Amino acid sequence: MSKLAEKSSGSIPSELLQKHGTELDAWFDDRFAKKLKEVEENKTPSLAIIATKGTMDWAYPPFILASTASALGWDVSVFFTFYGLELLKKELNLQVSPLGNPGMPMKMPFGPEWFQGINWNIPNAVMAGVPGFEKLATGLMKKTVKNNGVASIQELRDVCVEAGVNLVACQMTVDLFGYSREDFIPEVKDWIGAASFLPVAQQSDVCLFI
C-alpha cells in the first residue's frame, strides 16, 4: 500500500482499504504521475554557463549557446570569470591565437571555393616566429565569419542583452586584475563571487564550463 494511502487510513474504513487497497494505490500513483508530469511541463528550463576564455574564438560558444537558449524561452545566466571578463568590456578588442591550438584550422577567406576550403595547418614554430601572426589570424577569422553570414561577437552579445540573459561578472577577478566597473557594459546584472554563482549552476538544468 502506498504511503499516501496509509496516511489516509485514519479517515477511510479499514474494510474499504482491505477491499479496494490495490485500486486506491493505483489511483494515487496515477494522480501523482500526472501531477509530476504537469509540473515538469510547466517548468522553465534553465542554463548556467561559466565563461573563462577571452579570445575571439572562445567568445562565440557562450554567446551562441546563451542567445539560442534564451530564444527557446530558457532562463539563462552566464558567469564571466578570469579572462572571460574581456567579453563584458565596453570596448571589445578580442584576438585569435592559433598558437598551441592544433584543432583550429586556418582558413583563407578569399580566392576560389576550393582554395577557401583548405585547412592550413601551420606549425607552431612558424606562427610563433612570424611578427604579427595573431593579428593576421584575427583578421582572417573575422573575414571568414563575415563571408559566412555569422554574427559578430558584439552582435551576439547585444542579442543576449535584449533577450534578458543574466550577464554576471566575477567580482574577485575584477579586483584581481585591477579593473573598474566602469570598464564594463552597464548591462552586467550582478558582481558576485563563485560562492554566489555555484548554487545557480547547481539548480540549473544544464551547466556548461567554457
N, C-alpha and C positions, 0 to 999 in steps of 0.2 A: 504493500500500500504506500502511496506517495506521502511525503511529509505534509503536503497541504491537506490531504485527506485526513491524516492523523490529527492535525491541528483542529480540523473541523469536526472531529468525532464528538466533541463535547456538546455540540448542538444538533448532531444527527443521531437518531436512534441506532443502537448497536445492531438491531435486527436488519435495519436498512443497509448498514455498512456491510454486514456479512453477506447479504443477498446481492447487493449491487456494487460491492467494493471494486471489482475489476472494471466495471463500466465507469465508475466515478474516477478511478485512476486515469483511464483513457481520456475522459473528458477534461480533467485537469491538465494532463500532458498536452492535449491538443490546444487548449486555451493558452498555455504557456508558450508553446511553439509559435502560435500565431502572433502573440504579443511580442515575442522576441524578434520575429521577422519584421513586424511593424516598426519596432524601434530601430532596427538595422536599416530599413529602407528610408526612414526619415532622418537618419544621421548624416550630417555633412562630413564628407571625407576631409582629412587634414594631411598636410605635407610640411615637414620641417627639413630645411636644408642648412648645412653648415658649410659656408664658403670660405676657403682658406688660401686660394690662389689669386694672384694679382696680375697675371699676364692676359693678353688679349684672347688667346686660345682657350684658357681656363675660365674666362669670364662668360663664355657662351653657355656652358651646361647649366649653371644655377639659374640664369635669367630665362633661358628657354624652358626649363622644367617648371620654374615658378609661374611664368606667364601662361603656359599651357594648362597647368593645374588650376590656376585661377579662372581661366576661361571655361573650365569644366565645372566651375562652381565650388571648388575646394577652398578651404581655409589654408592659407599659405604663409609661412614665416621663414625668413632667411636670416641666419646669424652670420655676420661677416666678421671674421677674426683674423689676426695676423695680416698677411699680405692681401687677404680678401677685402680689407678695408679700402684698398685702392679702387674698388668697384663702386664705392659710395662717394668718392671725391667729386666736388663740383666740376673740376676740370679732369676729364678722362684722358690720360696720356699713356695708354696701355701698349705694350710692345709684345712681340712674339720672339721666343727664344727656342729655336730648334736644337740648340746645343744640348747634348745629353738626352735628347728625346728621339730615339730612333724610330718611334712609331709615327712621327709626324712627317707626312710626305711633303716635299717641296713641289708646288705646282706653279707652272708658268701661266699667267692669266692673259696671254696674248699668243698670236700665231694660229696656225690651223688646228682643228679639233684634235688630231692625233698627237700633235705636239703638246697641247694643253693636258692631255691625258697621261702624260709620262710622270712617274714619281721619281724625282731627282734625289736619290739617296747620297747626299753629300757627306763625306767623312767628317767627324767632329774636329779632327786636326785642321782641316781646311777651313771650317766655319770659324774656329777659334782664332785662326791666323789672318783672316780677312778683316781689315778695319771696316766698321760699319755694317757688318753682316746682319746683325739683328734688325737694324733699320731697313735693310733691303728685304729681309724676310717679312717684316711687318707690312711693308708696302705691297709686297706680292700677295699676302693673305687678304689685305683689305680690298685689293683689286679683284681677287678671286671671289670673295664674299659678295661684292657688288655685282659682278658679272652673273652670279647665280641667283640674284634677287633675294639674298638673305639680309635680314635687318641688321643694322649696326648695333653695337653694344649700347650706345646711347638710346637708340630707338627701343630696344628691348627693355631697358631699364625704365623708360618712360611708360611703356605698356604696363609694366609691373606696378608702377606708382598709380596709374589710372585705374588699374584693376583692384587696388586695395591690398596688394601684397604687403605683409608686415616686414619692412626692412629694418633689421636690428643690428646695431653696432656693438662690438665688444669694447667696453669701457677700459678694461685692463690694457688692451692693445693700444688704444688711443693714448693712454698715459705712458705706456712703454716706449712708443715711438715719438712722443712729444708732440702729438697732433693737437689741434684745436677743433672744437666742434664746428667752428666757422669754416673749416676746410671741407666740410661735407654738405651734401644736399639737405635742404630743410625737411625733406620728406622722411628722414630717418625717424622711425616711430619711437625707438627707445635706445637707451645707452645702458647696457647691463653686462653682467659677467656670466661665465659659464654656469655657475650655480643657479642662476635665474632662468637660463635657457634650457638646461637639461630636462626639467620637468615638462616643458613644452614638447621637446623631442620625444620624451618617454611616452607621452599621451597621444602623440600623432599616429595616424595610421601608417604613414610612410616616413622614414627618416633617412636622409642621404648625407654623406660626408664627401665633399668635393674639394 
